[in-house]
């Protein structure tokens, strides 16, 4: 069995929980997820099965989109609704729509984030959440991420009350912590804040509309049609620039040969999907670090044909 299963991850499960459950449903051990989603978060989680596990990292590296909710009024230990309350300050003024929209726009482009203590980022070989559970505070590395778009999903003109909530949609690069973004939004508005809900609506080329729930998959498994939920390996890397080659070159690619960078991809800095004339993905290539105009295989996807 081979392909990518676009799963709708339910609340209350880790990404690993989902993999464990799918291994049983699919009756195969070669199953991997494409990036950690916190247990409280729902939405798009592409799952790679069989040979498609080779492209998992490229789906993880692709852009993501989310719909989240910010609550102004207090922060939490985890920066989301599951944590304990830390700092509290009632919202003591009305906030106009224009101020919130301007605040959201101020995050467009490259920003710096410090990962929350309750996260899977490793420091000195240990995940931050392991330190957090022991009550140990450690210095966290600041990272640069990109916000491609961010929009307010609320029709109100004026926001009022001791605690104010509003939803937003954001498209961003990998590594962006939306709960940290919610806290940052609150800070710029002058109040402690946390992320009160979050749904991932897109990961690489997969959207909510593509996804199957566990209930649907269990029914398909009982009807022995679960294989129809799998999308081809190529779907996971459809966002990458492509280079089509003939059969003669394809044999060399399967054996890891170096290739000249085609003129139409001369300015491409990231990975390139090399495919046969019928659209079958054969390998992922990158620019050679030492040989100008040459690219080398990052990962051969099909070398057993």
N, C-alpha and C positions, 0 to 999 in steps of 0.2 A: 504494500500500500504506500502510495507516494502522493504528496500534494500539500496544499496549505488550507487549513480549516479556519475560516473566520468565525471565531467564537464570540458570543455575547457573554462577557464575564459578569456573573451575578455578584451582588454585595455579600460580604462575609467569607469570601474565598481568596486565598493568595493565588498568584499565577502558578506556583508549584502545585497547589491543590488541584487546579484545573488540569494540569498535565497528568497528574496521578490518576484522576478520574477518567480522562480520555484514553489513557493507555489501556484501561480495562474495557472501555467501550469499543475502541478500535482494534483491540487484541494485538497490540504491537508495542514494543518497548521504545522504539525509536521515535520519540515524540518530544518536541521542545517548544517553549514559548519564545516570544520575541520582545521581551522586556517586562520588568516587574511593574505590576499595577497593585497599589495598596488594597488591602481587603475591602475598605469602604467604597472604593471606586468601582463603577460599573462601566460596561461598554466594550469597545472593539479590542479584542486580543487575538491577533493571528497566531495560529498554532501550526508549527511545521511538522510534517510526518514523513518518515522515510528519508529518501534522498533530498527532499526539500529542506531538511535541517541545515543543509549547506548554505542556504540563503538567509537563515534566521538573523544573522548579524546585520545584513543589509536592510532588512525590514526594520530592525531596531534602530538603525542609524537614520532612517527616513524621518521626515517631518510628521508631526502629530497635530490633531485638533481636539479641543475639549470644550465642553460647556460646564462652567462652574458657578458656584454661588459664594459671594463674599458676605460675611456677617460682621458688621462693625459693632464694637462694644466690649469685646474681650478677646484675648489671645489664649491659646492652649499650648500644652507641652509638645503636642505633635503637629501643631499648626492646622489641624483639622478638627472635625466635630468629635472624634473619638478620644481626644486628650483631656487632661485635667485643666481647669481654668487657671490662668497664671496672672495676667494683668487685666483689670476691668476698669472701664471708664465709660459712663453713659454718654450717648450722643446728645449734646446739649444745644444743637442748632439745626436748622433746616439746611439740607444740602441740595443745591439745584442740579438738575440734569446736566447742564453744561459743565459744571465742575467735575462731575464723575467722568463724563466723556473725555474731558481734557486730561484728567488724571490717567485714564486708560491709554490715551494716545501717547502720553509721555513715556510709555514703556516700549514703544515701537523701535525696532532695530536691535542692536546688540546691547545687552545689559549684563550686569554681574549679579550672581546669586551665591549665597552661602547655604549649602545643603542643610536641612533640618537635622537635629540630633537623631530623631527617629527616622533614619533613612538607611539604605543599603550601601551607601558610599563607604569605601574602605579607607581607614587611617591606620598606618602601621600594622597592616595585615588583619585588622579586625573591623567589622562593620560598625558604623556609628550607632545603630540601634542596640548593639550589644553593650557599648559603653553606657548608653542612656539608661538601659535597664538596670545597670549597676550603680547608677547615680553619678557616673564619672563624666565630667565636662572636658572635652578635648578641643584643640584648635582645629577648625574645619577649613578645608581648602575652598577658596573662592573660585567659581567657574564662570566662564562667559557663555551665554546662550543667546539665541535670536528669537525675537517676537516678530512674526511676519504680519499678523493682523490681530486686532483685538477690538471687540464691539460690545456695547451694552445691550443686553436683551431684556429691556424693561421700558414700558411706555410712559412711566410717571415723569412729570415735569419737576416735582418737588418731592424729596425723600425726607420723612420726619419720623421721630420716635426715639426712645431710649436706645434701641438696637435697630439698625437699618440693614436690610438684606437686599442684594440685587444680583442678578445673574449676568454672566458675560460669556462670550465665545472667543476663544483664542486659538490661533494657529502658530506653532512654534517649532523650534529645532529640538533634536533629541537632548535629553539631559535637563530639560526645563522642569523645575518643581512648581506645579500650579499652586500648591498650598503655600509655598513661600511667596509666590507672586501675589496671592490674596493678602498675605500679611503686608507686603510692600505697598499694595494699593491702599490698605488701611492707613499705613504710616504717612503716605503722601496726603491723605485726606485729614490727617490729624488724630486718628483714633486707633486703638488696638483692634486687631481683626484676625479672623481665621477663615479657612475654607470650610463652608458648611455642607457642601455637596459637590460631586464631580462625576461627570460622564465623559469617557473618551469617545468621540464621535468619528474619528478617523485615525488610521495608522497606515502609513505608506499609501497604497492604492485601495485599501479596504475601508468601507464605511459601515455605519450601523445597519443600513439596508441589506448588506451582504451577510450579516451575521446570523448564526444559529444559536438558539438557547440549548441548554442541557436537556430540557424536556423534549424539544424537537429531535435532538440527536439520539436520545434514548429510544424514542419511538421509531426512528429510522434504523437504529441498530436491531430492534426486534423484528423489523420488516426486511432486514438485510439490505438496506439501501443507503447505509451511512456513507458508503464510498462516494455517493453523488454529491455530498457536501464538500468534497475536496476540490480546491481550485488548483490548476497546474502550477508547478514551481515558478514558471515565467511570470505569473500574476504578482508574485512577491517583489519582483525587481522591475516591474513595468515602468517605474518612474525613472530608471537609469537611462542615460544615453546609450544608443545601440550601434553596433558595428556588425553588418551582415557579411559573411564570408562564404566562399564556395567549398565544395566537398574536399578538395585537395588541401586547402589551408586548414579545414576543420580537423583533419587527421593530425596535423602538426599541433593544433591547439590542444587537442586531447592529451598530447604528450608534453604539454607545458612549454611550447616554443615561444620565443620572443616575437613580437610583431611591430611593424611600423605603425605609428599613430596616423590614422587617416586624416586627411586635410580638414574634413568637416568637424573633427573632434580635437583639433590642434590646441584649442584653448581650454579643454576640459581638464579640471584639476582632480576631480573625484573618480570613482570607479566607473568602468564602462562594461556593459553587457555585450559579450561577443556571441553571436548567434548564427545558426546555419540559415540557408536561404528559405527554409520552411518555417523559420521563427523559433526553432528549438534553441534554448539557451545552453551554450556549451561551457562557458567560463566567464569569470569576472576578471578584468584586467585593470591595472593601474599604470600610471606614468612611471617609467624606470628612473630611479633616483640618480643614476650615474651615467645614463646613456640618453642624450638629447634625441627627441624624435622617436624614441622606442618605448613600448609598453611591455610589461611583464605580467604573467598570470598572478592574480591575487588568490584565486581559488578556481580549480577545474571542477566543473559541475557534472560533466558526463565524460568518463574516460573508459567506459566498459562496453561501448557499442561496437 
